[in-house]
């Protein structure tokens, strides 16, 4: 009897704690404070200890100190031959903090992954890929030792590289261990939002001629793939970003950036961990967006989406959306329930939701 009572008490404590964490914020407005403005294009950000923003931009990577708004840019020097070829090598569209290091991944040709000491800013190149089709889109970590980055196919599968030693070394996963992609299936380096991780679970989205979700339950050891009802069939259509609130509830957003007002086939959700996906707010706003994130502690009901077309929010699991601002941004990461950092063309800003 004592054991039963103990279990009931513990269960109640866990339940009560979870309920306290979940809030109905019901945000209806946003305040935008520009923290940094320059001639840069930023599609990837991450936040370290709520105080330092790391970002990738079109000529390198940088850091923004939130306490004093000081910015430190690390710009790559390119030779004239590289510039004339309009090479992607300088563009950093996948960044992440892990422990006391910052990782910045170049798009490609050659794709270089840098590991940067946050304190000293000492930089080490930990992975290089010279394939002419290299084009990396996103990076994330499962834990302090294990991380993953993904990119467009160079062969018959998505490009996936994995580290098991804290980012010291990275190995590319063989196509023998991955689902095959179809002709024209690719991914978009629009917001560093192609990968979602919860625990050991991983979801990766593709787009283009086919828009699907690649899933691993064991930190990238085995993979499966499911179809989605997302808009697809051309090289600009499909999923641009994925987010998961927990192991069950997830959202994908995208569309066609060349037709930003198109609001059909660009928003889908799952309640079963990605086994199936359903269209939401079909034919309703918003249209194309490049990034979607769940509001922390919002019980999987509150989402924010950003794109060059503006900022929108849903307070009812994506069924309806409200435009909060027409100010355009590419990517977003939350600091807490009501404050997020966003970035885009020429700026980084703090968003305060009310």
Rosetta blueprint (number, residue, H / E / L):
1 X L
2 X H
3 X H
4 X H
5 X H
6 X H
7 X H
8 X H
9 X H
10 X H
11 X H
12 X H
13 X H
14 X H
15 X H
16 X H
17 X H
18 X H
19 X H
20 X H
21 X H
22 X L
23 X L
24 X L
25 X L
26 X L
27 X L
28 X L
29 X L
30 X E
31 X E
32 X E
33 X E
34 X E
35 X E
36 X E
37 X E
38 X E
39 X E
40 X E
41 X E
42 X E
43 X E
44 X E
45 X E
46 X E
47 X E
48 X E
49 X L
50 X L
51 X L
52 X E
53 X E
54 X E
55 X E
56 X E
57 X E
58 X L
59 X L
60 X E
61 X E
62 X E
63 X E
64 X E
65 X E
66 X L
67 X L
68 X L
69 X L
70 X L
71 X E
72 X E
73 X E
74 X E
75 X E
76 X L
77 X L
78 X L
79 X L
80 X H
81 X H
82 X H
83 X H
84 X H
85 X L
86 X L
87 X L
88 X L
89 X L
90 X L
91 X L
92 X E
93 X E
94 X E
95 X E
96 X E
97 X E
98 X E
99 X L
100 X L
101 X E
102 X E
103 X E
104 X E
105 X E
106 X E
107 X L
108 X L
109 X L
110 X L
111 X E
112 X E
113 X E
114 X E
115 X E
116 X E
117 X E
118 X L
119 X L
120 X L
121 X L
122 X L
123 X E
124 X E
125 X E
126 X E
127 X E
128 X E
129 X E
130 X L
131 X L
132 X L
133 X L
134 X L
135 X L
136 X E
137 X E
138 X E
139 X E
140 X E
141 X E
142 X L
143 X L
144 X L
145 X L
146 X L
147 X E
148 X E
149 X E
150 X E
151 X E
152 X L
153 X L
154 X L
155 X L
156 X L
157 X L
158 X L
159 X E
160 X E
161 X E
162 X E
163 X E
164 X L
165 X L
166 X L
167 X L
168 X L
169 X L
170 X L
171 X E
172 X E
173 X L
174 X L
175 X H
176 X H
177 X H
178 X L
179 X L
180 X L
181 X L
182 X L
183 X L
184 X L
185 X E
186 X E
187 X L
188 X L
189 X L
190 X L
191 X L
192 X L
193 X L
194 X L
195 X E
196 X E
197 X E
198 X E
199 X L
200 X L
201 X E
202 X E
203 X E
204 X E
205 X E
206 X L
207 X E
208 X E
209 X L
210 X L
211 X L
212 X E
213 X E
214 X E
215 X E
216 X E
217 X L
218 X L
219 X L
220 X L
221 X L
222 X L
223 X L
224 X E
225 X E
226 X E
227 X E
228 X L
229 X L
230 X L
231 X L
232 X L
233 X L
234 X L
235 X L
236 X L
237 X E
238 X E
239 X E
240 X E
241 X E
242 X E
243 X E
244 X E
245 X L
246 X L
247 X L
248 X L
249 X L
250 X E
251 X E
252 X E
253 X E
254 X E
255 X E
256 X E
257 X H
258 X H
259 X H
260 X L
261 X L
262 X L
263 X L
264 X L
265 X L
266 X L
267 X E
268 X E
269 X E
270 X E
271 X L
272 X L
273 X L
274 X L
275 X L
276 X L
277 X L
278 X E
279 X E
280 X L
281 X L
282 X L
283 X L
284 X L
285 X L
286 X L
287 X L
288 X L
289 X L
290 X L
291 X E
292 X E
293 X E
294 X E
295 X L
296 X L
297 X L
298 X L
299 X L
300 X L
301 X L
302 X L
303 X E
304 X E
305 X E
306 X E
307 X E
308 X L
309 X L
310 X E
311 X E
312 X E
313 X E
314 X E
315 X L
316 X L
317 X L
318 X L
319 X L
320 X L
321 X L
322 X E
323 X E
324 X E
325 X E
326 X L
327 X L
328 X L
329 X L
330 X L
331 X E
332 X E
333 X E
334 X E
335 X L
336 X L
337 X L
338 X L
339 X E
340 X E
341 X E
342 X E
343 X E
344 X E
345 X E
346 X E
347 X E
348 X E
349 X E
350 X E
351 X E
352 X E
353 X E
354 X L
